[in-house]
């Protein structure tokens, strides 16, 4: 083999090793970046003792960190959609959420998660009849935004878990059964 062919082979092997090194470095970088996933549940019909300033409802938000880096959440926002029959300017609205439960937990540990209960800001009046669905957005301290999926509005419950039923539950006796069949 001549000297130029040997030089081309050595340069080719060196370029191959450089490409493999870049691929491994990229994979290591991507593995270490924050990967946060969000799931949310929206109940617009909040219990009366939670909500004294009008009907605002509450959100249950679960943030899961699936990376090796600790992540800190700075803000939590909600985006409302009023339906397709309106123009884009009036169909969407955005507001900030107040964290009611779990406010002290802003950092998500590696491979961990946090759960919050949040309500919309009191300064923003809502008409729940117009709103069809909502989507939550969490902003991390590094500027990354994590958006959840659109959450539909659950229908208004007839009897919520905070109300008592009119007839107290109890066990019937044979005397109660015989009265019902004779009358």
VEXTORMAR-879531 format. One line per 5 residues: number of its first residue (from 0); for each residue x, z, y of N, C-alpha, C, O. Coordinates in pm, 1 decimal. Layout:
<recs>
NUM) X Z Y X Z Y X Z Y X Z Y; ...;
</recs>
This chain:
<recs>
0) 84.2 0.0 -117.5 0.0 0.0 0.0 89.0 0.0 124.3 197.4 58.2 128.7; 37.5 -66.7 220.8 114.1 -76.5 343.7 82.9 43.2 434.2 -13.9 116.0 412.5; 164.8 60.8 532.7 153.1 173.9 624.3 24.4 170.4 706.1 -34.0 276.9 725.8; -24.9 55.4 755.9 -152.0 56.0 830.9 -272.2 94.7 743.7 -364.2 159.5 793.5; -274.1 57.6 617.6 -385.9 93.5 528.7 -385.9 243.9 503.2 -492.3 305.8 500.7;
5) -269.1 302.9 484.5 -259.8 448.6 464.6 -308.1 520.4 591.3 -376.8 622.0 581.3; -274.0 470.0 708.2 -318.2 531.8 833.5 -470.1 522.9 849.4 -533.1 616.8 898.1; -528.7 410.0 808.4 -674.6 394.2 814.8 -743.2 490.2 717.8 -845.6 548.7 753.0; -690.5 508.0 597.8 -747.7 601.5 499.9 -740.1 745.5 550.8 -837.1 820.1 538.1; -628.6 785.0 607.2 -613.7 921.4 659.4 -710.2 943.0 776.7 -771.1 1049.5 787.0;
10) -724.8 844.3 864.5 -817.6 856.3 977.5 -962.7 862.7 928.9 -1043.6 935.6 986.2; -996.0 787.8 824.8 -1132.1 790.4 770.0 -1164.4 925.9 708.4 -1273.0 979.7 730.3; -1070.8 981.5 631.3 -1090.9 1114.1 570.4 -1102.2 1219.9 679.7 -1184.6 1310.7 668.9; -1021.3 1209.8 784.3 -1027.9 1304.1 895.3 -1162.8 1294.0 967.2 -1220.8 1396.8 1002.3; -1213.6 1173.5 989.7 -1344.7 1155.9 1053.0 -1456.5 1211.6 965.3 -1553.1 1268.0 1016.6;
15) -1444.1 1196.2 833.3 -1543.2 1250.8 740.5 -1546.5 1402.9 748.1 -1654.0 1462.5 753.6; -1427.5 1467.1 748.5 -1421.6 1612.5 759.0 -1475.4 1660.9 894.3 -1539.1 1766.1 900.4; -1451.3 1587.4 1001.2 -1503.1 1622.9 1133.0 -1655.9 1615.0 1135.1 -1721.2 1701.6 1193.3; -1712.8 1513.4 1073.1 -1858.5 1500.7 1065.2 -1922.0 1613.5 985.1 -2026.7 1665.6 1023.6; -1859.2 1651.9 873.5 -1910.5 1763.3 792.5 -1901.3 1893.5 871.4 -1993.1 1975.4 866.2;
20) -1791.5 1913.6 944.5 -1775.5 2033.6 1025.4 -1882.3 2040.7 1134.7 -1936.4 2148.3 1160.3; -1913.2 1929.4 1199.0 -2017.7 1927.4 1301.5 -2154.7 1957.2 1241.9 -2235.3 2026.3 1304.1; -2181.9 1906.4 1123.1 -2310.2 1932.1 1056.1 -2324.8 2080.0 1022.3 -2431.4 2138.0 1043.2; -2218.6 2141.7 970.4 -2222.9 2284.7 937.4 -2239.5 2367.8 1064.6 -2314.2 2465.6 1064.5; -2171.7 2330.9 1172.1 -2185.1 2404.1 1299.0 -2327.2 2393.4 1354.4 -2381.5 2491.6 1404.9;
25) -2386.5 2276.5 1345.3 -2524.2 2258.5 1391.5 -2622.3 2340.0 1307.6 -2714.6 2400.9 1361.7; -2603.0 2341.4 1177.7 -2690.9 2420.7 1090.5 -2677.3 2569.9 1119.3 -2776.9 2642.2 1116.9; -2556.7 2616.7 1146.2 -2536.3 2757.8 1180.0 -2601.8 2791.7 1313.5 -2661.9 2898.2 1327.3; -2591.1 2704.0 1410.1 -2653.7 2725.8 1540.2 -2805.7 2729.7 1527.0 -2870.3 2817.3 1584.4; -2861.8 2638.6 1454.3 -3007.8 2634.7 1438.2 -3058.4 2754.8 1360.8 -3169.8 2800.7 1386.2;
30) -2980.7 2807.2 1267.4 -3022.8 2923.2 1190.3 -3025.0 3047.9 1276.8 -3107.2 3136.7 1253.9; -2936.9 3057.0 1375.3 -2926.6 3175.3 1458.7 -3019.6 3177.8 1577.7 -3033.5 3282.5 1641.1; -3084.1 3067.3 1611.0 -3171.2 3065.5 1728.6 -3300.0 3143.6 1700.9 -3339.6 3157.7 1585.3; -3364.8 3193.6 1804.2 -3488.9 3268.4 1782.5 -3602.0 3177.9 1734.6 -3628.6 3073.6 1794.4; -3667.7 3218.2 1627.3 -3784.8 3148.2 1575.6 -3898.6 3249.4 1569.8 -3904.0 3333.9 1480.4;
35) -3987.6 3239.6 1664.9 -4098.5 3333.1 1676.4 -4228.2 3257.3 1652.4 -4248.6 3148.8 1706.9; -4315.5 3314.9 1570.6 -4445.0 3254.4 1539.3 -4554.5 3350.7 1583.3 -4538.9 3472.6 1576.4; -4665.0 3293.6 1628.4 -4774.6 3373.6 1681.8 -4903.8 3344.7 1606.6 -4934.4 3229.6 1575.4; -4978.4 3449.4 1578.3 -5114.9 3435.2 1528.9 -5202.6 3526.7 1613.6 -5159.9 3634.9 1653.8; -5325.5 3482.8 1640.4 -5412.7 3557.9 1729.9 -5555.8 3554.0 1678.8 -5596.5 3461.5 1608.5;
40) -5630.9 3657.0 1716.3 -5773.5 3667.5 1688.2 -5840.0 3708.2 1818.8 -5790.1 3796.1 1889.0; -5952.0 3645.2 1852.1 -6021.6 3673.5 1977.2 -6162.2 3719.9 1948.3 -6239.6 3649.9 1883.1; -6195.5 3838.6 1997.0 -6331.7 3889.7 1990.8 -6379.5 3907.3 2134.3 -6343.2 4005.3 2199.3; -6460.2 3814.3 2185.0 -6502.7 3824.9 2325.1 -6605.0 3934.9 2349.7 -6631.8 3968.4 2465.1; -6661.7 3990.8 2246.7 -6765.5 4093.0 2263.1 -6704.7 4229.5 2233.3 -6722.2 4283.5 2124.0;
45) -6633.7 4284.8 2330.3 -6562.2 4410.6 2311.6 -6658.5 4527.8 2307.4 -6767.6 4521.3 2364.2; -6618.6 4634.7 2240.4 -6700.7 4756.1 2242.8 -6714.4 4810.5 2384.1 -6620.9 4798.3 2463.2; -6827.9 4870.0 2418.2 -6849.5 4915.7 2555.5 -6750.4 5021.5 2601.3 -6717.3 5025.0 2719.8; -6700.7 5109.4 2511.6 -6609.0 5212.7 2556.4 -6469.6 5157.2 2586.0 -6391.6 5224.0 2653.9; -6436.1 5038.4 2537.9 -6307.9 4976.0 2570.7 -6315.7 4903.5 2703.4 -6215.6 4891.3 2774.0;
50) -6432.9 4855.7 2737.4 -6445.7 4764.1 2849.6 -6550.9 4815.8 2946.2 -6670.6 4800.2 2921.8; -6508.2 4876.5 3054.3 -6602.9 4933.1 3149.1 -6626.6 4842.4 3269.3 -6727.1 4859.0 3338.4; -6540.1 4749.6 3295.9 -6552.4 4666.1 3415.1 -6609.1 4528.7 3385.9 -6562.0 4431.2 3444.5; -6706.4 4515.7 3299.7 -6761.6 4385.4 3265.4 -6714.4 4341.5 3127.8 -6619.3 4397.6 3073.4; -6779.3 4243.7 3073.0 -6748.4 4196.7 2937.7 -6625.4 4106.4 2942.0 -6632.3 3995.8 2995.7;
55) -6514.0 4151.3 2886.8 -6392.3 4072.0 2885.2 -6343.0 4042.6 2744.8 -6271.9 3944.1 2724.9; -6377.3 4122.8 2649.0 -6331.4 4101.3 2513.2 -6188.0 4145.9 2494.9 -6124.9 4198.3 2586.7; -6137.6 4124.0 2373.9 -5999.0 4160.8 2345.9 -5937.6 4061.9 2248.6 -6007.4 3995.8 2171.8; -5805.5 4053.3 2253.7 -5726.3 3968.6 2166.7 -5640.2 4057.2 2078.2 -5585.2 4157.2 2124.3; -5628.6 4020.9 1952.6 -5532.8 4083.8 1862.6 -5423.4 3980.9 1838.9 -5448.3 3874.6 1782.1;
60) -5301.5 4013.2 1883.0 -5189.5 3919.9 1879.9 -5083.6 3972.7 1784.7 -5045.9 4089.7 1791.4; -5035.6 3886.0 1695.6 -4927.1 3920.7 1603.2 -4812.6 3823.4 1626.0 -4829.2 3702.5 1610.0; -4695.6 3876.6 1663.6 -4575.2 3796.5 1684.0 -4475.9 3829.9 1573.5 -4445.7 3947.0 1550.5; -4425.2 3728.2 1505.3 -4332.7 3745.5 1393.9 -4202.8 3673.0 1426.3 -4203.8 3555.7 1463.6; -4091.1 3743.5 1411.7 -3958.5 3687.3 1435.3 -3896.1 3653.1 1301.1 -3874.9 3741.6 1218.2;
65) -3866.5 3526.3 1279.0 -3807.2 3481.9 1152.5 -3663.9 3434.2 1173.9 -3623.2 3331.2 1120.1; -3589.4 3508.2 1251.2 -3449.4 3472.6 1275.2 -3364.9 3599.1 1273.0 -3417.0 3709.9 1259.4; -3234.2 3581.3 1286.4 -3141.1 3694.0 1284.0 -3119.7 3754.6 1421.6 -3051.4 3856.3 1433.5; -3175.3 3695.8 1524.4 -3157.6 3743.6 1661.7 -3275.2 3832.0 1702.6 -3389.4 3806.5 1664.3; -3246.3 3935.5 1780.1 -3351.1 4018.5 1837.6 -3411.9 3944.1 1956.1 -3339.8 3887.2 2038.0;
70) -3544.5 3944.6 1964.6 -3615.8 3868.2 2066.6 -3694.1 3965.5 2154.2 -3753.9 4060.8 2104.1; -3693.5 3941.2 2285.1 -3769.5 4022.6 2379.3 -3875.0 3935.5 2446.1 -3844.6 3827.3 2496.5; -3999.6 3983.5 2446.4 -4111.0 3910.5 2507.9 -4129.5 3963.7 2649.2 -4134.8 4084.8 2670.6; -4139.4 3871.8 2746.3 -4155.0 3915.0 2885.0 -4300.5 3907.3 2931.9 -4347.0 3999.4 2999.0; -4374.1 3800.3 2898.8 -4511.6 3783.5 2947.2 -4600.9 3730.7 2836.6 -4554.4 3670.3 2740.0;
75) -4729.5 3754.7 2852.7 -4830.3 3704.6 2760.2 -4945.2 3647.3 2842.7 -5003.6 3716.2 2926.3; -4976.9 3519.2 2817.7 -5081.0 3450.0 2892.8 -5187.3 3397.1 2797.5 -5164.2 3382.7 2677.5; -5304.1 3368.5 2853.8 -5412.6 3307.2 2777.1 -5461.3 3185.2 2854.1 -5467.1 3185.0 2977.1; -5495.9 3081.9 2778.8 -5550.8 2959.0 2836.1 -5689.7 2939.1 2776.5 -5705.6 2937.6 2654.4; -5789.8 2923.8 2862.4 -5927.5 2906.6 2818.0 -5968.4 2760.8 2827.7 -5926.7 2689.7 2919.2;
80) -6050.2 2716.6 2733.1 -6104.0 2580.9 2733.5 -6255.3 2592.9 2738.5 -6315.9 2660.4 2655.3; -6316.0 2527.1 2836.4 -6460.2 2536.8 2855.2 -6537.8 2423.2 2790.2 -6660.5 2420.5 2799.2; -6471.7 2331.8 2726.9 -6541.5 2223.3 2659.2 -6505.1 2088.5 2717.1 -6438.6 2079.9 2820.3; -6548.6 1984.2 2650.8 -6509.3 1848.6 2688.5 -6605.0 1785.2 2789.8 -6574.1 1679.2 2844.3; -6717.9 1846.2 2815.6 -6813.7 1782.4 2904.9 -6774.9 1796.4 3052.7 -6838.4 1735.8 3139.0;
85) -6673.5 1873.8 3081.8 -6628.6 1891.4 3219.3 -6500.3 1813.1 3242.5 -6436.0 1767.1 3148.2; -6464.8 1799.1 3367.6 -6339.3 1731.0 3398.6 -6222.7 1821.0 3358.9 -6240.5 1940.8 3336.7; -6104.4 1763.1 3350.1 -5986.8 1837.9 3305.1 -5951.4 1950.3 3401.8 -5897.7 2052.9 3360.2; -5980.9 1931.9 3531.0 -5946.2 2035.0 3627.9 -6033.5 2158.9 3613.3 -5985.3 2270.5 3632.5; -6159.9 2141.7 3580.1 -6249.1 2256.9 3566.2 -6263.4 2303.3 3422.9 -6316.4 2411.6 3398.5;
90) -6217.1 2223.5 3327.0 -6235.4 2259.9 3187.1 -6133.9 2362.2 3139.7 -6160.1 2432.5 3042.1; -6018.3 2373.3 3205.4 -5914.7 2465.2 3161.6 -5891.8 2573.3 3266.1 -5902.9 2549.0 3386.2; -5860.1 2691.6 3218.8 -5824.3 2801.8 3306.2 -5718.9 2887.1 3239.2 -5715.0 2896.1 3116.5; -5632.6 2950.3 3318.9 -5525.0 3030.3 3262.9 -5526.9 3167.6 3326.9 -5561.3 3181.4 3444.3; -5490.2 3269.1 3250.2 -5486.5 3404.9 3301.7 -5382.3 3487.2 3230.1 -5335.7 3451.4 3121.9;
95) -5346.6 3597.1 3291.6 -5248.9 3688.4 3233.0 -5322.1 3793.3 3149.4 -5435.1 3830.6 3180.9; -5258.0 3840.1 3043.6 -5317.7 3940.5 2957.1 -5254.8 4077.3 2981.0 -5133.5 4088.7 2998.9; -5338.1 4180.7 2980.9 -5292.3 4318.9 2985.4 -5284.7 4370.5 2842.5 -5380.9 4358.4 2766.6; -5172.6 4427.1 2806.1 -5156.4 4481.4 2671.3 -5212.2 4622.8 2670.9 -5166.1 4708.6 2746.1; -5311.7 4646.9 2586.0 -5377.2 4776.9 2578.6 -5308.4 4865.0 2475.6 -5279.4 4981.8 2501.7;
100) -5282.9 4809.0 2359.9 -5224.7 4885.0 2249.0 -5093.2 4819.1 2209.3 -5089.3 4698.7 2184.2; -4985.4 4897.1 2203.4 -4854.8 4845.0 2167.2 -4775.3 4797.5 2286.2 -4688.7 4711.2 2271.9; -4802.9 4852.4 2405.1 -4738.2 4806.3 2526.9 -4588.6 4834.9 2528.6 -4511.8 4757.4 2585.6; -4546.5 4943.5 2467.7 -4405.3 4980.0 2468.7 -4318.3 4889.1 2383.7 -4196.5 4887.2 2400.9; -4377.7 4814.5 2293.2 -4301.5 4728.7 2203.0 -4288.3 4590.0 2265.1 -4380.4 4508.8 2256.9;
105) -4175.5 4563.7 2326.1 -4148.8 4432.0 2383.0 -4042.6 4358.1 2302.6 -4035.5 4235.3 2307.9; -3959.4 4431.8 2227.9 -3855.1 4368.7 2147.8 -3903.0 4351.5 2004.5 -3963.4 4441.2 1945.8; -3874.8 4234.4 1950.2 -3908.1 4205.6 1811.2 -3776.8 4207.7 1733.2 -3687.2 4128.5 1762.3; -3763.7 4296.6 1635.0 -3638.1 4304.3 1559.9 -3620.3 4181.7 1470.3 -3716.5 4109.0 1445.5; -3497.9 4158.0 1421.6 -3476.8 4045.2 1330.1 -3563.3 4058.4 1205.4 -3570.4 4165.3 1144.8;
110) -3627.9 3950.4 1168.1 -3716.5 3942.9 1051.6 -3825.0 4049.9 1057.1 -3864.4 4103.6 953.6; -3873.3 4081.1 1176.7 -3977.6 4180.5 1195.3 -4092.2 4122.0 1275.6 -4096.8 4001.8 1301.8; -4183.9 4208.1 1314.1 -4298.4 4163.4 1391.1 -4361.8 4277.0 1467.6 -4335.6 4393.9 1439.7; -4445.7 4242.8 1564.6 -4521.6 4340.9 1640.5 -4666.0 4293.7 1651.5 -4694.3 4174.2 1643.3; -4755.9 4388.2 1670.1 -4897.7 4358.3 1686.4 -4945.5 4423.1 1815.7 -4919.8 4540.8 1840.6;
115) -5014.9 4345.3 1896.9 -5068.9 4393.6 2022.7 -5219.5 4374.4 2025.8 -5274.2 4285.9 1960.1; -5285.2 4459.6 2104.1 -5423.6 4438.6 2142.8 -5422.7 4420.3 2293.5 -5371.6 4505.8 2365.8; -5478.5 4310.3 2341.6 -5469.9 4276.8 2483.7 -5605.6 4233.3 2536.2 -5691.6 4187.4 2461.0; -5623.2 4248.8 2668.4 -5742.3 4203.2 2739.4 -5700.5 4119.8 2858.7 -5586.7 4128.2 2905.0; -5793.5 4039.2 2908.2 -5764.3 3959.9 3027.2 -5752.9 4051.8 3148.1 -5803.9 4163.9 3147.3;
120) -5687.1 4004.5 3249.5 -5665.1 4080.8 3371.4 -5799.3 4111.4 3437.8 -5887.9 4026.0 3440.5; -5814.7 4232.3 3491.3 -5941.1 4272.7 3553.9 -5970.9 4194.7 3681.4 -6087.1 4183.3 3720.3; -5870.7 4142.1 3745.8 -5892.6 4070.2 3871.5 -5955.9 3933.4 3848.4 -6006.8 3872.6 3942.6; -5953.7 3884.8 3726.0 -6006.1 3750.6 3697.2 -6143.2 3762.5 3630.4 -6150.6 3805.2 3515.2; -6251.2 3726.4 3698.6 -6383.4 3732.1 3635.4 -6400.4 3617.4 3535.6 -6354.1 3505.8 3559.1;
125) -6466.2 3646.2 3426.0 -6489.1 3546.0 3321.6 -6637.4 3528.9 3296.1 -6714.1 3625.2 3298.9; -6676.5 3406.1 3271.4 -6810.7 3378.8 3221.3 -6793.9 3333.7 3077.3 -6757.9 3219.0 3051.2; -6820.0 3423.7 2984.4 -6793.1 3396.2 2843.8 -6884.9 3290.2 2785.6 -6852.4 3230.8 2682.8; -6998.5 3265.3 2848.7 -7089.4 3164.6 2794.5 -7030.4 3024.6 2803.0 -7057.9 2940.7 2717.3; -6949.2 2998.3 2905.7 -6889.9 2865.6 2923.6 -6768.6 2841.4 2834.9 -6738.3 2726.8 2801.7;
130) -6699.6 2946.5 2796.5 -6571.6 2931.6 2725.7 -6595.4 2902.4 2577.9 -6673.5 2970.5 2511.4; -6527.0 2800.5 2528.0 -6541.1 2760.0 2387.5 -6428.1 2812.3 2299.4 -6451.3 2851.1 2184.9; -6303.2 2813.4 2353.7 -6188.7 2855.3 2274.0 -6077.1 2902.1 2367.2 -6082.3 2881.6 2488.5; -5975.9 2965.5 2307.2 -5864.4 3018.4 2384.8 -5734.1 2995.6 2308.3 -5733.0 2986.0 2185.6; -5623.8 2987.1 2384.5 -5491.5 2972.3 2324.2 -5395.9 3065.5 2397.5 -5395.5 3070.3 2520.5;
135) -5314.3 3140.0 2321.6 -5222.1 3235.4 2380.1 -5082.2 3176.8 2389.3 -5041.4 3096.8 2305.1; -5009.3 3217.6 2492.6 -4872.0 3174.7 2515.1 -4788.9 3297.7 2546.1 -4822.2 3374.3 2636.5; -4681.3 3317.1 2471.9 -4587.0 3426.0 2496.8 -4459.2 3365.7 2552.0 -4409.4 3265.8 2500.0; -4405.6 3426.8 2658.0 -4281.4 3381.2 2718.7 -4171.6 3479.6 2683.6 -4185.8 3599.6 2707.3; -4061.7 3429.7 2627.0 -3947.4 3513.9 2593.2 -3857.3 3528.6 2715.3 -3872.7 3455.9 2813.4;
140) -3763.7 3622.3 2709.3 -3675.4 3645.6 2823.6 -3579.6 3529.3 2846.9 -3529.9 3513.2 2958.4; -3552.1 3447.9 2745.6 -3463.7 3332.8 2765.9 -3539.3 3210.2 2817.2 -3479.6 3103.8 2832.9; -3669.4 3223.2 2843.7 -3748.2 3114.0 2899.8 -3826.1 3033.4 2797.3 -3905.3 2947.1 2835.0; -3806.0 3058.9 2669.7 -3877.5 2986.5 2565.2 -4022.9 3030.6 2562.6 -4053.1 3149.5 2573.2; -4112.5 2934.0 2548.6 -4255.8 2964.2 2539.3 -4303.9 2939.1 2397.6 -4276.4 2834.2 2339.3;
145) -4375.7 3035.7 2342.9 -4434.3 3023.7 2209.9 -4584.4 3013.3 2228.5 -4647.4 3103.3 2283.9; -4641.2 2903.5 2182.2 -4785.6 2882.2 2192.8 -4850.0 2900.6 2057.2 -4799.3 2853.5 1955.4; -4961.8 2969.2 2057.4 -5040.1 2984.5 1936.8 -5137.2 2868.7 1920.7 -5141.6 2777.6 2003.3; -5213.5 2873.7 1815.0 -5316.0 2771.7 1792.6 -5440.3 2807.3 1874.5 -5456.1 2920.4 1920.5; -5527.7 2708.1 1891.5 -5653.8 2733.6 1959.9 -5738.6 2825.0 1873.3 -5756.2 2800.5 1754.0;
150) -5791.1 2931.2 1934.5 -5873.5 3029.5 1864.8 -6016.7 3011.6 1913.0 -6042.6 3022.4 2032.9; -6111.4 2984.1 1821.5 -6250.6 2967.2 1866.6 -6313.9 3101.6 1901.0 -6270.6 3207.0 1854.2; -6417.6 3094.6 1984.1 -6491.8 3215.2 2020.1 -6585.0 3250.8 1904.4 -6660.2 3166.2 1856.0; -6579.3 3375.8 1860.9 -6668.3 3418.2 1753.1 -6807.7 3437.2 1811.2 -6820.8 3474.4 1927.8; -6913.0 3412.1 1731.7 -7048.6 3429.6 1785.8 -7079.1 3576.3 1814.1 -7018.8 3666.8 1756.5;
155) -7173.7 3596.6 1904.0 -7211.3 3733.7 1940.2 -7273.0 3804.2 1818.8 -7365.6 3751.6 1757.1; -7221.9 3923.1 1784.7 -7276.9 3994.3 1669.5 -7411.7 4057.7 1703.0 -7435.6 4100.3 1816.0; -7498.3 4062.9 1603.6 -7628.3 4128.6 1622.0 -7607.5 4279.6 1629.3 -7658.1 4345.4 1720.2; -7534.6 4333.0 1535.4 -7497.0 4474.1 1536.6 -7345.8 4480.0 1524.3 -7290.0 4436.3 1423.6; -7280.3 4532.7 1623.8 -7135.2 4544.2 1618.9 -7093.3 4669.4 1545.1 -7178.2 4752.2 1512.2;
160) -6966.1 4685.3 1518.4 -6919.6 4804.8 1448.4 -6930.3 4929.7 1534.0 -6918.1 5040.5 1481.8; -6953.1 4915.0 1666.0 -6960.5 5029.9 1753.7 -7102.1 5082.7 1770.8 -7120.4 5188.8 1830.5; -7203.2 5011.7 1720.1 -7342.5 5057.9 1730.1 -7386.3 5120.1 1598.1 -7334.5 5087.9 1491.2; -7482.3 5209.4 1609.3 -7538.8 5268.3 1488.8 -7666.4 5193.3 1452.6 -7736.7 5141.5 1539.2; -7693.3 5189.1 1328.4 -7816.8 5123.8 1283.5 -7935.5 5214.6 1313.0 -7919.5 5334.9 1333.6;
165) -8053.9 5156.1 1314.7 -8172.7 5235.2 1347.6 -8211.4 5329.4 1234.4 -8253.8 5442.1 1259.8; -8197.5 5285.5 1112.0 -8228.9 5373.6 999.4 -8097.3 5420.6 937.5 -8013.1 5338.9 900.1; -8079.7 5552.9 926.9 -7954.3 5602.1 870.6 -7948.0 5570.3 720.9 -8048.9 5580.8 651.2; -7831.3 5531.8 671.8 -7821.0 5501.1 529.3 -7834.4 5628.3 446.9 -7787.2 5734.8 486.6; -7897.2 5616.2 335.2 -7914.7 5730.3 246.1 -7965.2 5683.3 111.2 -8000.3 5566.6 93.4;
170) -7968.4 5774.3 18.0 -8012.5 5740.3 -116.3 -8161.7 5767.2 -129.3 -8210.9 5871.5 -86.1; -8232.6 5673.1 -188.6 -8375.9 5689.7 -209.9 -8399.9 5771.6 -336.2 -8322.8 5766.1 -432.0; -8507.9 5847.0 -333.3 -8546.4 5922.5 -452.3 -8665.2 5851.8 -518.8 -8718.3 5754.5 -465.1; -8705.9 5901.2 -634.9 -8819.6 5842.5 -705.5 -8949.3 5864.8 -628.4 -9041.6 5784.0 -638.5; -8957.4 5974.6 -550.7 -9076.8 5999.6 -469.9 -9092.1 5893.5 -361.0 -9203.8 5851.0 -331.3;
175) -8979.6 5849.9 -300.6 -8984.7 5745.5 -198.4 -9030.3 5612.5 -257.8 -9102.4 5536.7 -192.9; -8988.9 5584.6 -379.6 -9027.9 5460.5 -444.6 -9175.9 5462.2 -481.0 -9243.1 5359.8 -468.8; -9227.2 5574.9 -524.9 -9367.9 5580.3 -563.5 -9458.1 5572.2 -440.7 -9568.1 5517.6 -449.8; -9414.3 5625.6 -324.7 -9494.0 5614.4 -203.3 -9502.6 5470.7 -158.0 -9607.3 5427.7 -109.8; -9397.0 5396.5 -171.9 -9395.0 5257.5 -126.7 -9483.2 5169.4 -213.2 -9540.4 5074.1 -160.4;
180) -9498.1 5195.1 -343.7 -9576.7 5110.8 -430.4 -9724.3 5144.5 -424.5 -9806.2 5056.4 -450.5; -9763.5 5267.3 -391.6 -9904.5 5305.4 -389.3 -9970.1 5263.7 -258.8 -10088.7 5230.9 -258.8; -9898.1 5263.8 -148.4 -9957.2 5239.2 -17.3 -9960.0 5097.5 15.7 -10006.9 5060.0 123.2;
</recs>
